[in-house]
Amino acid sequence: METLHWKRPEACADSNACPEIAMGPGAVYVRSSLLPEAVAQLTPAEWRDLVSAIRNGEFDV
């Protein structure tokens, strides 16, 4: 895997429990700052679907 440049939401800048993403050629990588070695790889379409579902409240409890 190429060297990835991880980003986290600005709201998490000083926290240790944050989601992080990195963009690669043809893929989006997602991990937790608590377990950085566990990386999920999504296609751009899967990433768009995930973000859309989050924005639409599909994961709200």
Contacts in CASP RR format, 6 or more apart in sequence:
PFRMAT RR
TARGET T0000
AUTHOR 0000-0000-0000
METHOD contacts of the structure
MODEL  1
METLHWKRPEACADSNACPEIAMGPGAVYVRSSLLPEAVAQLTPAEWRDL
VSAIRNGEFDV
2 24 0 8 1.000
2 25 0 8 1.000
4 22 0 8 1.000
4 24 0 8 1.000
4 29 0 8 1.000
5 22 0 8 1.000
6 20 0 8 1.000
6 21 0 8 1.000
6 22 0 8 1.000
6 31 0 8 1.000
7 20 0 8 1.000
7 21 0 8 1.000
7 22 0 8 1.000
8 18 0 8 1.000
8 19 0 8 1.000
8 20 0 8 1.000
8 21 0 8 1.000
8 33 0 8 1.000
9 18 0 8 1.000
9 19 0 8 1.000
12 18 0 8 1.000
12 19 0 8 1.000
12 33 0 8 1.000
15 33 0 8 1.000
16 33 0 8 1.000
16 34 0 8 1.000
17 32 0 8 1.000
17 33 0 8 1.000
17 34 0 8 1.000
18 32 0 8 1.000
18 33 0 8 1.000
19 30 0 8 1.000
19 31 0 8 1.000
19 32 0 8 1.000
19 33 0 8 1.000
20 30 0 8 1.000
20 31 0 8 1.000
20 32 0 8 1.000
20 33 0 8 1.000
20 36 0 8 1.000
21 28 0 8 1.000
21 29 0 8 1.000
21 30 0 8 1.000
22 28 0 8 1.000
22 29 0 8 1.000
23 29 0 8 1.000
26 43 0 8 1.000
26 44 0 8 1.000
27 41 0 8 1.000
27 42 0 8 1.000
27 43 0 8 1.000
27 44 0 8 1.000
28 41 0 8 1.000
28 42 0 8 1.000
28 43 0 8 1.000
28 44 0 8 1.000
28 46 0 8 1.000
28 47 0 8 1.000
29 39 0 8 1.000
29 40 0 8 1.000
29 41 0 8 1.000
29 42 0 8 1.000
30 39 0 8 1.000
30 40 0 8 1.000
30 42 0 8 1.000
31 37 0 8 1.000
31 38 0 8 1.000
31 39 0 8 1.000
31 40 0 8 1.000
32 38 0 8 1.000
42 50 0 8 1.000
53 59 0 8 1.000
END
